[in-house]
Structures are given as C-alpha cells and as structure tokens.
Amino acid sequence: MAHGLTYGSVLSYWEHKILFPPDGVWILGAGITGLSTALGLKALKPELPVTVVDSGVAVGGATRRNAGFACIGSLSELLDDLQTASESEVFSLSAERFRGLQNLRHALGDAAIGYIPTGNYEIFFPEEKEVFEACKDRMDDINAAFKDLGLGDGAYCVAPAPPGLPSQAYYIFNHLEGVLDSAMLYQALLNLCHRENIRVWWGLDVEKYQEEEGAVRIWLHPRGEGKVRLLALCTNAFTQRLIPGLDVHPARGVVMVSQPLGKTENLSPAGFHHQGGYNYFRFVDGRFLIGGGRHLDLVRERTLSQELPEDICLYLTHLASRITGLQNLGFEFQWTGFMGKGRTKRPIVQALGARTFCAVRLGGMGVAIGYDTGCRLARLMAEAL
Ligand SMILES: Cc1cc2nc3c(=O)[nH]c(=O)nc-3n(C[C@H](O)[C@H](O)[C@H](O)COP(=O)(O)OP(=O)(O)OC[C@H]3O[C@@H](n4cnc5c(N)ncnc54)[C@H](O)[C@@H]3O)c2cc1C
C-alpha cells in the first residue's frame, strides 16, 4: 500500500513511517475496548501491525477515570431496566457482564488488576424502604432466572449492615460482584499490549477518516494524514464527532476520593450501589470513594464538559457524610469522566463500511464487558483481512 500524502503535515518522515506501516491496522481509543480489540487482533493475526491511537495524554477516557466496580447490576438497577426492556434482554446482559468479568480476570490475572471478590451491596436508606421491598419481592424470581443462565444459586440476598455502614439502612448483597483497582487494570492492559508488540500512541487526535480503494485515509488534527488497511473506532462517549448519526451520546460522571481516613480497620472492602446504580461508593486504599449524582439532571449531564457540576459535588459530599458519619470529610480528588450511552444498554459492535468498524456505547459497564467487546470486534475485523 502506498503511503498517504503528507504535504503540509506536522509529522516527520520518521513519525509517518512508524505510524503508518504498510498494511497497518489502526484502532482509535486506548481505553479497555480499544486495547482489548488490539490484543484480540494480535491473537488472531500475530503478524499484523496493530497501532492504537488516542488523543488523550494526561486526561484520558473513562477507563482511567471510573470507580473500579466489577458489577453485573444491582437489583434496583435491574428493576429500572425492566421498565424499558424484556426480562430476557435484562438478565442476559447481566450474564454477559458476569462472563465478561471472568474472561477479563482470566486474561490479565486477579493480582495484576487488584481484583477482590468481595461481593457488593446495594444500600437503601429508611426513606427508600419501598424500593427495598420491591427489590425483595422480585429477588427469588431474579435469582431463579440467573440460575437458569448458569450464574449459580442465590445471586442476591438480604444482608445485615456491614461493619462501619449505617445500621438503620437496608442492604442486599450480591456475591457475584467484586472490586478492582482501575490503575492496575489499565497498566496490566498496556503491559500486555507492549508484550504483544502493539504500538500505543498518545496525543494524536483523529479529525476524520474516509474509506478509499483498498485503504482508509485518516486525517489528524491539526495536520497530518496517512492510510491504514482497517480502522476501528473504540471512542465510546466521543464517537458523535466522527460518526454523528450513531446512537451514542456522552453521559458525564463525577467521582470523588477523600483524603486518607487515618484508619484501615472497620472499612468494608466491598463496593456499594445506591439508587438504581446511579450512586456508588467504596473504601479504597484507606480513603472513601464516592460517585454518581447524574440522575439529578440527566439532560444537562449529556455533555463532554470536564467542569465539575457544583450541585452534584455537594450532593455527593452530603451523601458521603451520611454514609461515613464524618461531617468534615475532605475530598482530595474530584474528577469527571464520560460514559457512552444510547437508547439501549448494549454496546454497538459493527462494521461501518468495508474497512471501518466500531465498538462503542459501553455505558457504565465497561469494566465488565470492555474486554469481551474488544475481542468480539477483533473477530469481526479479522474476517475483513
Ligand atoms: C465516572 C465513571 C465511573 C465509572 N465507573 C465504572 C465502574 O465502576 N464499573 C464499570 O464497569 N464501568 C464504569 N464506568 C464505565 C467504564 O469506565 C466505561 O464503560 C469504559 O471505560 C469504556 O471504555 P472504552 O475503551 O470503550 O472507552 P474510553 O475508556 O472512554 O476510551 C475511549 C478513548 O477514545 C479516545 N478518543 C476519542 N475520540 C478520539 C479521536 N477522535 N482521536 C483519538 N482518540 C480519541 C479518548 O481519548 C479515550 O481515551 C464508569 C465511567 C465513568 C465515566
């Protein structure tokens, strides 16, 4: 394949040569989906030059900005989902999340990703007793449905308050879930990519692309272009800019991590869900992590603005005090991240043309299904080679 035109490009001859090797495949987005796609392709076609390109440098996509919950859905989240989707759709997605986690853990190893099989809880405050009762009422049939899907017995059960958590609240425990360390997960993915000779490039912003005879031409911002054999978009929340018509929009999430609490005893290692999964919290490294609040203004939160929404930060701060009983909990880290959402909860994994593909719209489930989704896209791409 001839190299692309570089007149006026900011790329040096050498940079161009590294970035656009003959017959190279590009994956856009160095999150869990893009890196897993690259790994999946290398497993199928070891000789293929695979390059992952990402516009982020210090601040990346959701994979480096999430909360590290390895989860398949809290009961109130499933009940919410059942309002708009059938039982078979909702329950089979939970099963896919469970299997996705198993495959991720198998590929990277629990120690490498800091995975702890804690089981996670859903918390209901006294004023949320009605929702708790509704969840309890559906628990047996959902457990039975999960059993039929091969997830074993008694996925959900009512549980006493774990140590250090409000004793007047109600709790439902799910033993199939766990937590992990998102920094370790990311590093483990990168390590595996380096081992497989996958090139990962940062600070390269793809502005547009176009399929041509035998190749895909790519334009970088501000100036630079080249040709690749196949292109995959694993750009999740940022996809609209490149494919405006696709049903995926950004959903901003806020996460906050406290200063060290000065103690490690009595801190449950489990993750906690609240309010249909919109809120979540856990203790991590002797600190308190809390996130959520998007449901305060779902329409406004369809944004890619990195600004911290003040009302949501305040809401999470109050919630944190209520959970921990600490009135002056200081937050050392507060950040936003972007999920890709759409009309349904399933990711979009498809060919966009003869040489372009996408795996996007991972929602709040990317830890669980990102690896499998990438492997699925890799199989689709390998058929086009
Ligand atoms: C605050 C928050 C908390 C979350 N918590 C959890 C959780 O606890 N458990 C869970 O399972 N999931 C959670 N999620 C969701 C999960 O993090 C995502 O589903 C998953 O990380 C998506 O991975 P991805 O690789 O598809 O996308 P991303 O990780 O977002 O990667 C997409 C990448 O594409 C790059 N990109 C986009 N456009 C371009 C372009 N034009 N040129 C070059 N590069 C481009 C971006 O820079 C980005 O790095 C959370 C998400 C958020 C935002």
The ligand as an SDF file (V2000), in Angstrom:
LIG
                    3D

 53 58  0  0  0  0  0  0  0  0999 V2000
  -17.1410    8.3550   36.2710 C   0  0  0  0  0  0  0  0  0  0  0  0
  -17.2640    6.9790   35.7010 C   0  0  0  0  0  0  0  0  0  0  0  0
  -17.3320    5.8700   36.5690 C   0  0  0  0  0  0  0  0  0  0  0  0
  -17.4530    4.5870   36.0300 C   0  0  0  0  0  0  0  0  0  0  0  0
  -17.4250    3.5130   36.8740 N   0  0  0  0  0  0  0  0  0  0  0  0
  -17.4920    2.2620   36.3430 C   0  0  0  0  0  0  0  0  0  0  0  0
  -17.4030    1.1250   37.1760 C   0  0  0  0  0  0  0  0  0  0  0  0
  -17.2120    1.2510   38.3790 O   0  0  0  0  0  0  0  0  0  0  0  0
  -17.5410   -0.0930   36.6060 N   0  0  0  0  0  0  0  0  0  0  0  0
  -17.7310   -0.2480   35.2570 C   0  0  0  0  0  0  0  0  0  0  0  0
  -17.8750   -1.3760   34.7680 O   0  0  0  0  0  0  0  0  0  0  0  0
  -17.7430    0.8090   34.4380 N   0  0  0  0  0  0  0  0  0  0  0  0
  -17.6290    2.0530   34.9560 C   0  0  0  0  0  0  0  0  0  0  0  0
  -17.6570    3.1250   34.1120 N   0  0  0  0  0  0  0  0  0  0  0  0
  -17.7550    2.8960   32.6710 C   0  0  0  0  0  0  0  0  0  0  0  0
  -16.4320    2.4010   32.0770 C   0  0  0  0  0  0  0  0  0  0  0  0
  -15.3610    3.1340   32.6210 O   0  0  0  0  0  0  0  0  0  0  0  0
  -16.5010    2.5800   30.5590 C   0  0  0  0  0  0  0  0  0  0  0  0
  -17.6160    1.8480   30.0680 O   0  0  0  0  0  0  0  0  0  0  0  0
  -15.2580    2.0200   29.8650 C   0  0  0  0  0  0  0  0  0  0  0  0
  -14.0960    2.5580   30.4380 O   0  0  0  0  0  0  0  0  0  0  0  0
  -15.3150    2.3880   28.3930 C   0  0  0  0  0  0  0  0  0  0  0  0
  -14.1050    2.0190   27.8130 O   0  0  0  0  0  0  0  0  0  0  0  0
  -13.8060    2.3850   26.2990 P   0  0  0  0  0  0  0  0  0  0  0  0
  -12.4710    1.8540   25.9910 O   0  0  0  0  0  0  0  0  0  0  0  0
  -14.9440    1.9340   25.4490 O   0  0  0  0  0  0  0  0  0  0  0  0
  -13.8440    3.9680   26.2600 O   0  0  0  0  0  0  0  0  0  0  0  0
  -12.8500    5.0290   26.9110 P   0  0  0  0  0  0  0  0  0  0  0  0
  -12.0960    4.4480   28.0490 O   0  0  0  0  0  0  0  0  0  0  0  0
  -13.6440    6.2620   27.1550 O   0  0  0  0  0  0  0  0  0  0  0  0
  -11.8020    5.2900   25.7550 O   0  0  0  0  0  0  0  0  0  0  0  0
  -12.1330    5.9930   24.5830 C   0  0  0  0  0  0  0  0  0  0  0  0
  -10.8640    6.6970   24.1350 C   0  0  0  0  0  0  0  0  0  0  0  0
  -11.0260    7.2080   22.8170 O   0  0  0  0  0  0  0  0  0  0  0  0
  -10.2260    8.3540   22.7050 C   0  0  0  0  0  0  0  0  0  0  0  0
  -10.6980    9.1390   21.5740 N   0  0  0  0  0  0  0  0  0  0  0  0
  -11.9720    9.5610   21.3750 C   0  0  0  0  0  0  0  0  0  0  0  0
  -12.0670   10.2390   20.2120 N   0  0  0  0  0  0  0  0  0  0  0  0
  -10.8280   10.2540   19.6620 C   0  0  0  0  0  0  0  0  0  0  0  0
  -10.2930   10.8140   18.4680 C   0  0  0  0  0  0  0  0  0  0  0  0
  -11.0590   11.4550   17.5840 N   0  0  0  0  0  0  0  0  0  0  0  0
   -8.9570   10.6750   18.2120 N   0  0  0  0  0  0  0  0  0  0  0  0
   -8.1800    9.9870   19.0880 C   0  0  0  0  0  0  0  0  0  0  0  0
   -8.6460    9.4250   20.2380 N   0  0  0  0  0  0  0  0  0  0  0  0
   -9.9530    9.5550   20.5210 C   0  0  0  0  0  0  0  0  0  0  0  0
  -10.4170    9.0680   24.0390 C   0  0  0  0  0  0  0  0  0  0  0  0
   -9.3510    9.9550   24.3180 O   0  0  0  0  0  0  0  0  0  0  0  0
  -10.4970    7.8950   25.0060 C   0  0  0  0  0  0  0  0  0  0  0  0
   -9.2730    7.6430   25.6770 O   0  0  0  0  0  0  0  0  0  0  0  0
  -17.5300    4.4140   34.6170 C   0  0  0  0  0  0  0  0  0  0  0  0
  -17.4570    5.5150   33.7760 C   0  0  0  0  0  0  0  0  0  0  0  0
  -17.3270    6.7840   34.3010 C   0  0  0  0  0  0  0  0  0  0  0  0
  -17.2450    7.9540   33.3680 C   0  0  0  0  0  0  0  0  0  0  0  0
  1  2  1  0
  2  3  1  0
  2 52  2  0
  3  4  2  0
  4  5  1  0
  4 50  1  0
  5  6  2  0
  6  7  1  0
  6 13  1  0
  7  8  2  0
  7  9  1  0
  9 10  1  0
 10 11  2  0
 10 12  1  0
 12 13  2  0
 13 14  1  0
 14 15  1  0
 14 50  1  0
 15 16  1  0
 16 17  1  0
 16 18  1  0
 18 19  1  0
 18 20  1  0
 20 21  1  0
 20 22  1  0
 22 23  1  0
 23 24  1  0
 24 25  2  0
 24 26  1  0
 24 27  1  0
 27 28  1  0
 28 29  2  0
 28 30  1  0
 28 31  1  0
 31 32  1  0
 32 33  1  0
 33 34  1  0
 33 48  1  0
 34 35  1  0
 35 36  1  0
 35 46  1  0
 36 37  1  0
 36 45  1  0
 37 38  2  0
 38 39  1  0
 39 40  1  0
 39 45  2  0
 40 41  1  0
 40 42  2  0
 42 43  1  0
 43 44  2  0
 44 45  1  0
 46 47  1  0
 46 48  1  0
 48 49  1  0
 50 51  2  0
 51 52  1  0
 52 53  1  0
M  END
$$$$
